[in-house]
Structures are given as C-alpha cells and as structure tokens.
Amino acid sequence: MVTEAGRRMRGHGDRVMSDSRLLAGLTHTEPATLRELVWKASDGGCPQRED
C-alpha cells in the first residue's frame, strides 16, 4: 500500500514524466521503460483507499 508521502511523490513523478525537456536525453525506448518502472514502484497507480 502506498503512503500519503508516496502519493505526493507519484504526483511529482507524473509532472516530471510530462515534461519533455526532462526526458530529452533518453533514447526512444527509455521513456516507456521509465513509465513502467515508476508505475510499478508506485503500487500500480492504486488510488488512495477510503477507510
């Protein structure tokens, strides 16, 4: 389960992934790999659970 801090970090990662200037140094296949790894590391994009 992702913590609140993890959710904030995921939001930051989403902003980074959408900034083409930050991805400019990657090969044509690396952005997709990076997105997949970030997705996995962020608990598969699970939304915040309602308790």
mmCIF file as Biopython writes it, N, C-alpha, C and O atoms, coordinates in Angstrom:
data_model
#
loop_
_atom_site.group_PDB
_atom_site.id
_atom_site.type_symbol
_atom_site.label_atom_id
_atom_site.label_alt_id
_atom_site.label_comp_id
_atom_site.label_asym_id
_atom_site.label_entity_id
_atom_site.label_seq_id
_atom_site.pdbx_PDB_ins_code
_atom_site.Cartn_x
_atom_site.Cartn_y
_atom_site.Cartn_z
_atom_site.occupancy
_atom_site.B_iso_or_equiv
_atom_site.auth_seq_id
_atom_site.auth_asym_id
_atom_site.pdbx_PDB_model_num
ATOM 1   N N  . MET A ? 1  ? 0.841   -1.179 0.000   1.0 0.0 1  A 1 
ATOM 2   C CA . MET A ? 1  ? 0.000   0.000  0.000   1.0 0.0 1  A 1 
ATOM 3   C C  . MET A ? 1  ? 0.885   1.242  0.000   1.0 0.0 1  A 1 
ATOM 4   O O  . MET A ? 1  ? 1.903   1.283  0.692   1.0 0.0 1  A 1 
ATOM 5   N N  . VAL A ? 2  ? 0.506   2.232  -0.760  1.0 0.0 2  A 1 
ATOM 6   C CA . VAL A ? 2  ? 1.260   3.471  -0.881  1.0 0.0 2  A 1 
ATOM 7   C C  . VAL A ? 2  ? 0.850   4.429  0.225   1.0 0.0 2  A 1 
ATOM 8   O O  . VAL A ? 2  ? -0.334  4.577  0.528   1.0 0.0 2  A 1 
ATOM 9   N N  . THR A ? 3  ? 1.837   5.075  0.820   1.0 0.0 3  A 1 
ATOM 10  C CA . THR A ? 3  ? 1.568   6.066  1.866   1.0 0.0 3  A 1 
ATOM 11  C C  . THR A ? 3  ? 1.190   7.401  1.234   1.0 0.0 3  A 1 
ATOM 12  O O  . THR A ? 3  ? 1.297   7.576  0.020   1.0 0.0 3  A 1 
ATOM 13  N N  . GLU A ? 4  ? 0.752   8.328  2.057   1.0 0.0 4  A 1 
ATOM 14  C CA . GLU A ? 4  ? 0.433   9.665  1.572   1.0 0.0 4  A 1 
ATOM 15  C C  . GLU A ? 4  ? 1.665   10.323 0.951   1.0 0.0 4  A 1 
ATOM 16  O O  . GLU A ? 4  ? 1.568   10.984 -0.082  1.0 0.0 4  A 1 
ATOM 17  N N  . ALA A ? 5  ? 2.822   10.139 1.587   1.0 0.0 5  A 1 
ATOM 18  C CA . ALA A ? 5  ? 4.068   10.685 1.022   1.0 0.0 5  A 1 
ATOM 19  C C  . ALA A ? 5  ? 4.354   10.054 -0.340  1.0 0.0 5  A 1 
ATOM 20  O O  . ALA A ? 5  ? 4.825   10.730 -1.254  1.0 0.0 5  A 1 
ATOM 21  N N  . GLY A ? 6  ? 4.074   8.785  -0.470  1.0 0.0 6  A 1 
ATOM 22  C CA . GLY A ? 6  ? 4.267   8.105  -1.747  1.0 0.0 6  A 1 
ATOM 23  C C  . GLY A ? 6  ? 3.345   8.645  -2.818  1.0 0.0 6  A 1 
ATOM 24  O O  . GLY A ? 6  ? 3.742   8.769  -3.977  1.0 0.0 6  A 1 
ATOM 25  N N  . ARG A ? 7  ? 2.124   8.966  -2.444  1.0 0.0 7  A 1 
ATOM 26  C CA . ARG A ? 7  ? 1.181   9.548  -3.403  1.0 0.0 7  A 1 
ATOM 27  C C  . ARG A ? 7  ? 1.654   10.922 -3.870  1.0 0.0 7  A 1 
ATOM 28  O O  . ARG A ? 7  ? 1.527   11.264 -5.045  1.0 0.0 7  A 1 
ATOM 29  N N  . ARG A ? 8  ? 2.202   11.705 -2.939  1.0 0.0 8  A 1 
ATOM 30  C CA . ARG A ? 8  ? 2.737   13.011 -3.330  1.0 0.0 8  A 1 
ATOM 31  C C  . ARG A ? 8  ? 3.906   12.839 -4.292  1.0 0.0 8  A 1 
ATOM 32  O O  . ARG A ? 8  ? 4.025   13.571 -5.275  1.0 0.0 8  A 1 
ATOM 33  N N  . MET A ? 9  ? 4.771   11.864 -4.002  1.0 0.0 9  A 1 
ATOM 34  C CA . MET A ? 9  ? 5.907   11.597 -4.878  1.0 0.0 9  A 1 
ATOM 35  C C  . MET A ? 9  ? 5.431   11.129 -6.244  1.0 0.0 9  A 1 
ATOM 36  O O  . MET A ? 9  ? 6.009   11.508 -7.263  1.0 0.0 9  A 1 
ATOM 37  N N  . ARG A ? 10 ? 4.387   10.314 -6.278  1.0 0.0 10 A 1 
ATOM 38  C CA . ARG A ? 10 ? 3.833   9.857  -7.548  1.0 0.0 10 A 1 
ATOM 39  C C  . ARG A ? 10 ? 3.338   11.052 -8.360  1.0 0.0 10 A 1 
ATOM 40  O O  . ARG A ? 10 ? 3.539   11.103 -9.574  1.0 0.0 10 A 1 
ATOM 41  N N  . GLY A ? 11 ? 2.701   12.000 -7.705  1.0 0.0 11 A 1 
ATOM 42  C CA . GLY A ? 11 ? 2.252   13.205 -8.399  1.0 0.0 11 A 1 
ATOM 43  C C  . GLY A ? 11 ? 3.415   13.984 -8.975  1.0 0.0 11 A 1 
ATOM 44  O O  . GLY A ? 11 ? 3.332   14.506 -10.088 1.0 0.0 11 A 1 
ATOM 45  N N  . HIS A ? 12 ? 4.502   14.065 -8.219  1.0 0.0 12 A 1 
ATOM 46  C CA . HIS A ? 12 ? 5.705   14.733 -8.711  1.0 0.0 12 A 1 
ATOM 47  C C  . HIS A ? 12 ? 6.263   13.980 -9.917  1.0 0.0 12 A 1 
ATOM 48  O O  . HIS A ? 12 ? 6.664   14.590 -10.908 1.0 0.0 12 A 1 
ATOM 49  N N  . GLY A ? 13 ? 6.286   12.679 -9.828  1.0 0.0 13 A 1 
ATOM 50  C CA . GLY A ? 13 ? 6.772   11.857 -10.940 1.0 0.0 13 A 1 
ATOM 51  C C  . GLY A ? 13 ? 5.928   12.049 -12.193 1.0 0.0 13 A 1 
ATOM 52  O O  . GLY A ? 13 ? 6.454   12.076 -13.306 1.0 0.0 13 A 1 
ATOM 53  N N  . ASP A ? 14 ? 4.615   12.182 -12.007 1.0 0.0 14 A 1 
ATOM 54  C CA . ASP A ? 14 ? 3.736   12.421 -13.155 1.0 0.0 14 A 1 
ATOM 55  C C  . ASP A ? 14 ? 4.089   13.736 -13.844 1.0 0.0 14 A 1 
ATOM 56  O O  . ASP A ? 14 ? 4.093   13.823 -15.072 1.0 0.0 14 A 1 
ATOM 57  N N  . ARG A ? 15 ? 4.385   14.753 -13.044 1.0 0.0 15 A 1 
ATOM 58  C CA . ARG A ? 15 ? 4.764   16.048 -13.630 1.0 0.0 15 A 1 
ATOM 59  C C  . ARG A ? 15 ? 6.083   15.937 -14.379 1.0 0.0 15 A 1 
ATOM 60  O O  . ARG A ? 15 ? 6.232   16.494 -15.467 1.0 0.0 15 A 1 
ATOM 61  N N  . VAL A ? 16 ? 7.041   15.219 -13.798 1.0 0.0 16 A 1 
ATOM 62  C CA . VAL A ? 16 ? 8.339   15.038 -14.456 1.0 0.0 16 A 1 
ATOM 63  C C  . VAL A ? 16 ? 8.161   14.294 -15.771 1.0 0.0 16 A 1 
ATOM 64  O O  . VAL A ? 16 ? 8.747   14.670 -16.787 1.0 0.0 16 A 1 
ATOM 65  N N  . MET A ? 17 ? 7.355   13.244 -15.751 1.0 0.0 17 A 1 
ATOM 66  C CA . MET A ? 17 ? 7.157   12.424 -16.947 1.0 0.0 17 A 1 
ATOM 67  C C  . MET A ? 17 ? 6.460   13.190 -18.071 1.0 0.0 17 A 1 
ATOM 68  O O  . MET A ? 17 ? 6.562   12.813 -19.238 1.0 0.0 17 A 1 
ATOM 69  N N  . SER A ? 18 ? 5.762   14.251 -17.724 1.0 0.0 18 A 1 
ATOM 70  C CA . SER A ? 18 ? 5.064   15.012 -18.756 1.0 0.0 18 A 1 
ATOM 71  C C  . SER A ? 18 ? 5.885   16.192 -19.280 1.0 0.0 18 A 1 
ATOM 72  O O  . SER A ? 18 ? 5.420   16.930 -20.148 1.0 0.0 18 A 1 
ATOM 73  N N  . ASP A ? 19 ? 7.087   16.373 -18.766 1.0 0.0 19 A 1 
ATOM 74  C CA . ASP A ? 19 ? 7.955   17.479 -19.196 1.0 0.0 19 A 1 
ATOM 75  C C  . ASP A ? 19 ? 8.993   16.948 -20.179 1.0 0.0 19 A 1 
ATOM 76  O O  . ASP A ? 19 ? 9.986   16.344 -19.774 1.0 0.0 19 A 1 
ATOM 77  N N  . SER A ? 20 ? 8.765   17.171 -21.453 1.0 0.0 20 A 1 
ATOM 78  C CA . SER A ? 20 ? 9.642   16.622 -22.481 1.0 0.0 20 A 1 
ATOM 79  C C  . SER A ? 20 ? 11.081  17.107 -22.350 1.0 0.0 20 A 1 
ATOM 80  O O  . SER A ? 20 ? 12.001  16.422 -22.797 1.0 0.0 20 A 1 
ATOM 81  N N  . ARG A ? 21 ? 11.292  18.264 -21.752 1.0 0.0 21 A 1 
ATOM 82  C CA . ARG A ? 21 ? 12.664  18.770 -21.573 1.0 0.0 21 A 1 
ATOM 83  C C  . ARG A ? 21 ? 13.465  17.845 -20.663 1.0 0.0 21 A 1 
ATOM 84  O O  . ARG A ? 21 ? 14.667  17.664 -20.857 1.0 0.0 21 A 1 
ATOM 85  N N  . LEU A ? 22 ? 12.802  17.266 -19.677 1.0 0.0 22 A 1 
ATOM 86  C CA . LEU A ? 22 ? 13.490  16.380 -18.732 1.0 0.0 22 A 1 
ATOM 87  C C  . LEU A ? 22 ? 13.753  15.000 -19.326 1.0 0.0 22 A 1 
ATOM 88  O O  . LEU A ? 22 ? 14.606  14.261 -18.833 1.0 0.0 22 A 1 
ATOM 89  N N  . LEU A ? 23 ? 13.035  14.658 -20.365 1.0 0.0 23 A 1 
ATOM 90  C CA . LEU A ? 23 ? 13.178  13.346 -20.992 1.0 0.0 23 A 1 
ATOM 91  C C  . LEU A ? 23 ? 14.020  13.405 -22.262 1.0 0.0 23 A 1 
ATOM 92  O O  . LEU A ? 23 ? 14.254  12.378 -22.898 1.0 0.0 23 A 1 
ATOM 93  N N  . ALA A ? 24 ? 14.470  14.586 -22.631 1.0 0.0 24 A 1 
ATOM 94  C CA . ALA A ? 24 ? 15.162  14.785 -23.902 1.0 0.0 24 A 1 
ATOM 95  C C  . ALA A ? 24 ? 16.419  13.924 -24.053 1.0 0.0 24 A 1 
ATOM 96  O O  . ALA A ? 24 ? 16.757  13.549 -25.176 1.0 0.0 24 A 1 
ATOM 97  N N  . GLY A ? 25 ? 17.110  13.605 -22.984 1.0 0.0 25 A 1 
ATOM 98  C CA . GLY A ? 25 ? 18.338  12.834 -23.070 1.0 0.0 25 A 1 
ATOM 99  C C  . GLY A ? 25 ? 18.132  11.332 -23.152 1.0 0.0 25 A 1 
ATOM 100 O O  . GLY A ? 25 ? 19.101  10.579 -23.255 1.0 0.0 25 A 1 
ATOM 101 N N  . LEU A ? 26 ? 16.883  10.885 -23.108 1.0 0.0 26 A 1 
ATOM 102 C CA . LEU A ? 26 ? 16.599  9.454  -23.148 1.0 0.0 26 A 1 
ATOM 103 C C  . LEU A ? 26 ? 16.492  8.962  -24.590 1.0 0.0 26 A 1 
ATOM 104 O O  . LEU A ? 26 ? 16.146  9.722  -25.494 1.0 0.0 26 A 1 
ATOM 105 N N  . THR A ? 27 ? 16.793  7.685  -24.789 1.0 0.0 27 A 1 
ATOM 106 C CA . THR A ? 27 ? 16.596  7.079  -26.112 1.0 0.0 27 A 1 
ATOM 107 C C  . THR A ? 27 ? 15.098  6.962  -26.372 1.0 0.0 27 A 1 
ATOM 108 O O  . THR A ? 27 ? 14.292  7.242  -25.485 1.0 0.0 27 A 1 
ATOM 109 N N  . HIS A ? 28 ? 14.725  6.556  -27.566 1.0 0.0 28 A 1 
ATOM 110 C CA . HIS A ? 28 ? 13.299  6.482  -27.907 1.0 0.0 28 A 1 
ATOM 111 C C  . HIS A ? 28 ? 12.545  5.408  -27.122 1.0 0.0 28 A 1 
ATOM 112 O O  . HIS A ? 28 ? 11.322  5.490  -27.014 1.0 0.0 28 A 1 
ATOM 113 N N  . THR A ? 29 ? 13.231  4.405  -26.571 1.0 0.0 29 A 1 
ATOM 114 C CA . THR A ? 29 ? 12.551  3.361  -25.799 1.0 0.0 29 A 1 
ATOM 115 C C  . THR A ? 29 ? 12.581  3.602  -24.291 1.0 0.0 29 A 1 
ATOM 116 O O  . THR A ? 29 ? 11.768  3.036  -23.561 1.0 0.0 29 A 1 
ATOM 117 N N  . GLU A ? 30 ? 13.496  4.424  -23.822 1.0 0.0 30 A 1 
ATOM 118 C CA . GLU A ? 30 ? 13.648  4.625  -22.377 1.0 0.0 30 A 1 
ATOM 119 C C  . GLU A ? 30 ? 12.460  5.308  -21.691 1.0 0.0 30 A 1 
ATOM 120 O O  . GLU A ? 30 ? 12.164  4.952  -20.551 1.0 0.0 30 A 1 
ATOM 121 N N  . PRO A ? 31 ? 11.764  6.263  -22.308 1.0 0.0 31 A 1 
ATOM 122 C CA . PRO A ? 31 ? 10.611  6.848  -21.614 1.0 0.0 31 A 1 
ATOM 123 C C  . PRO A ? 31 ? 9.542   5.813  -21.255 1.0 0.0 31 A 1 
ATOM 124 O O  . PRO A ? 31 ? 8.968   5.873  -20.168 1.0 0.0 31 A 1 
ATOM 125 N N  . ALA A ? 32 ? 9.273   4.873  -22.149 1.0 0.0 32 A 1 
ATOM 126 C CA . ALA A ? 32 ? 8.281   3.839  -21.856 1.0 0.0 32 A 1 
ATOM 127 C C  . ALA A ? 32 ? 8.750   2.947  -20.710 1.0 0.0 32 A 1 
ATOM 128 O O  . ALA A ? 32 ? 7.956   2.574  -19.846 1.0 0.0 32 A 1 
ATOM 129 N N  . THR A ? 33 ? 10.022  2.610  -20.701 1.0 0.0 33 A 1 
ATOM 130 C CA . THR A ? 33 ? 10.582  1.800  -19.614 1.0 0.0 33 A 1 
ATOM 131 C C  . THR A ? 33 ? 10.485  2.554  -18.294 1.0 0.0 33 A 1 
ATOM 132 O O  . THR A ? 33 ? 10.105  1.982  -17.273 1.0 0.0 33 A 1 
ATOM 133 N N  . LEU A ? 34 ? 10.826  3.823  -18.317 1.0 0.0 34 A 1 
ATOM 134 C CA . LEU A ? 34 ? 10.756  4.643  -17.111 1.0 0.0 34 A 1 
ATOM 135 C C  . LEU A ? 34 ? 9.332   4.721  -16.590 1.0 0.0 34 A 1 
ATOM 136 O O  . LEU A ? 34 ? 9.106   4.586  -15.388 1.0 0.0 34 A 1 
ATOM 137 N N  . ARG A ? 35 ? 8.373   4.936  -17.475 1.0 0.0 35 A 1 
ATOM 138 C CA . ARG A ? 35 ? 6.965   4.995  -17.049 1.0 0.0 35 A 1 
ATOM 139 C C  . ARG A ? 35 ? 6.530   3.678  -16.400 1.0 0.0 35 A 1 
ATOM 140 O O  . ARG A ? 35 ? 5.851   3.677  -15.373 1.0 0.0 35 A 1 
ATOM 141 N N  . GLU A ? 36 ? 6.922   2.574  -17.003 1.0 0.0 36 A 1 
ATOM 142 C CA . GLU A ? 36 ? 6.550   1.268  -16.450 1.0 0.0 36 A 1 
ATOM 143 C C  . GLU A ? 36 ? 7.154   1.072  -15.058 1.0 0.0 36 A 1 
ATOM 144 O O  . GLU A ? 36 ? 6.475   0.593  -14.150 1.0 0.0 36 A 1 
ATOM 145 N N  . LEU A ? 37 ? 8.412   1.435  -14.889 1.0 0.0 37 A 1 
ATOM 146 C CA . LEU A ? 37 ? 9.071   1.279  -13.593 1.0 0.0 37 A 1 
ATOM 147 C C  . LEU A ? 37 ? 8.453   2.186  -12.531 1.0 0.0 37 A 1 
ATOM 148 O O  . LEU A ? 37 ? 8.255   1.766  -11.391 1.0 0.0 37 A 1 
ATOM 149 N N  . VAL A ? 38 ? 8.153   3.411  -12.899 1.0 0.0 38 A 1 
ATOM 150 C CA . VAL A ? 38 ? 7.511   4.332  -11.950 1.0 0.0 38 A 1 
ATOM 151 C C  . VAL A ? 38 ? 6.140   3.800  -11.561 1.0 0.0 38 A 1 
ATOM 152 O O  . VAL A ? 38 ? 5.752   3.858  -10.394 1.0 0.0 38 A 1 
ATOM 153 N N  . TRP A ? 39 ? 5.414   3.285  -12.537 1.0 0.0 39 A 1 
ATOM 154 C CA . TRP A ? 39 ? 4.089   2.707  -12.270 1.0 0.0 39 A 1 
ATOM 155 C C  . TRP A ? 39 ? 4.201   1.559  -11.261 1.0 0.0 39 A 1 
ATOM 156 O O  . TRP A ? 39 ? 3.443   1.502  -10.293 1.0 0.0 39 A 1 
ATOM 157 N N  . LYS A ? 40 ? 5.138   0.659  -11.491 1.0 0.0 40 A 1 
ATOM 158 C CA . LYS A ? 40 ? 5.327   -0.478 -10.584 1.0 0.0 40 A 1 
ATOM 159 C C  . LYS A ? 40 ? 5.758   -0.026 -9.196  1.0 0.0 40 A 1 
ATOM 160 O O  . LYS A ? 40 ? 5.271   -0.545 -8.191  1.0 0.0 40 A 1 
ATOM 161 N N  . ALA A ? 41 ? 6.665   0.937  -9.138  1.0 0.0 41 A 1 
ATOM 162 C CA . ALA A ? 41 ? 7.178   1.413  -7.848  1.0 0.0 41 A 1 
ATOM 163 C C  . ALA A ? 41 ? 6.122   2.190  -7.075  1.0 0.0 41 A 1 
ATOM 164 O O  . ALA A ? 41 ? 6.223   2.330  -5.856  1.0 0.0 41 A 1 
ATOM 165 N N  . SER A ? 42 ? 5.118   2.690  -7.767  1.0 0.0 42 A 1 
ATOM 166 C CA . SER A ? 42 ? 4.087   3.478  -7.087  1.0 0.0 42 A 1 
ATOM 167 C C  . SER A ? 42 ? 2.830   2.656  -6.829  1.0 0.0 42 A 1 
ATOM 168 O O  . SER A ? 42 ? 1.724   3.197  -6.800  1.0 0.0 42 A 1 
ATOM 169 N N  . ASP A ? 43 ? 2.995   1.375  -6.646  1.0 0.0 43 A 1 
ATOM 170 C CA . ASP A ? 43 ? 1.902   0.478  -6.284  1.0 0.0 43 A 1 
ATOM 171 C C  . ASP A ? 43 ? 0.888   0.349  -7.410  1.0 0.0 43 A 1 
ATOM 172 O O  . ASP A ? 43 ? -0.312  0.231  -7.161  1.0 0.0 43 A 1 
ATOM 173 N N  . GLY A ? 44 ? 1.365   0.373  -8.642  1.0 0.0 44 A 1 
ATOM 174 C CA . GLY A ? 44 ? 0.484   0.174  -9.781  1.0 0.0 44 A 1 
ATOM 175 C C  . GLY A ? 44 ? -0.541  1.265  -9.964  1.0 0.0 44 A 1 
ATOM 176 O O  . GLY A ? 44 ? -1.585  1.034  -10.572 1.0 0.0 44 A 1 
ATOM 177 N N  . GLY A ? 45 ? -0.265  2.460  -9.447  1.0 0.0 45 A 1 
ATOM 178 C CA . GLY A ? 45 ? -1.197  3.571  -9.621  1.0 0.0 45 A 1 
ATOM 179 C C  . GLY A ? 45 ? -2.434  3.467  -8.767  1.0 0.0 45 A 1 
ATOM 180 O O  . GLY A ? 45 ? -3.435  4.126  -9.051  1.0 0.0 45 A 1 
ATOM 181 N N  . CYS A ? 46 ? -2.394  2.653  -7.722  1.0 0.0 46 A 1 
ATOM 182 C CA . CYS A ? 46 ? -3.567  2.482  -6.861  1.0 0.0 46 A 1 
ATOM 183 C C  . CYS A ? 46 ? -4.007  3.825  -6.276  1.0 0.0 46 A 1 
ATOM 184 O O  . CYS A ? 46 ? -3.183  4.567  -5.742  1.0 0.0 46 A 1 
ATOM 185 N N  . PRO A ? 47 ? -5.279  4.134  -6.371  1.0 0.0 47 A 1 
ATOM 186 C CA . PRO A ? 47 ? -5.764  5.374  -5.763  1.0 0.0 47 A 1 
ATOM 187 C C  . PRO A ? 47 ? -5.779  5.258  -4.251  1.0 0.0 47 A 1 
ATOM 188 O O  . PRO A ? 47 ? -5.665  4.167  -3.691  1.0 0.0 47 A 1 
ATOM 189 N N  . GLN A ? 48 ? -5.916  6.370  -3.622  1.0 0.0 48 A 1 
ATOM 190 C CA . GLN A ? 48 ? -5.964  6.383  -2.167  1.0 0.0 48 A 1 
ATOM 191 C C  . GLN A ? 48 ? -7.179  5.592  -1.712  1.0 0.0 48 A 1 
ATOM 192 O O  . GLN A ? 48 ? -8.273  5.742  -2.255  1.0 0.0 48 A 1 
ATOM 193 N N  . ARG A ? 49 ? -6.976  4.762  -0.723  1.0 0.0 49 A 1 
ATOM 194 C CA . ARG A ? 49 ? -8.065  3.954  -0.200  1.0 0.0 49 A 1 
ATOM 195 C C  . ARG A ? 49 ? -8.927  4.790  0.729   1.0 0.0 49 A 1 
ATOM 196 O O  . ARG A ? 49 ? -8.432  5.608  1.504   1.0 0.0 49 A 1 
ATOM 197 N N  . GLU A ? 50 ? -10.223 4.562  0.631   1.0 0.0 50 A 1 
ATOM 198 C CA . GLU A ? 50 ? -11.171 5.209  1.534   1.0 0.0 50 A 1 
ATOM 199 C C  . GLU A ? 50 ? -11.341 4.293  2.734   1.0 0.0 50 A 1 
ATOM 200 O O  . GLU A ? 50 ? -11.696 3.125  2.574   1.0 0.0 50 A 1 
ATOM 201 N N  . ASP A ? 51 ? -11.097 4.799  3.919   1.0 0.0 51 A 1 
ATOM 202 C CA . ASP A ? 51 ? -11.262 3.985  5.148   1.0 0.0 51 A 1 
ATOM 203 C C  . ASP A ? 51 ? -12.560 4.304  5.839   1.0 0.0 51 A 1 
ATOM 204 O O  . ASP A ? 51 ? -12.865 3.721  6.879   1.0 0.0 51 A 1 
#
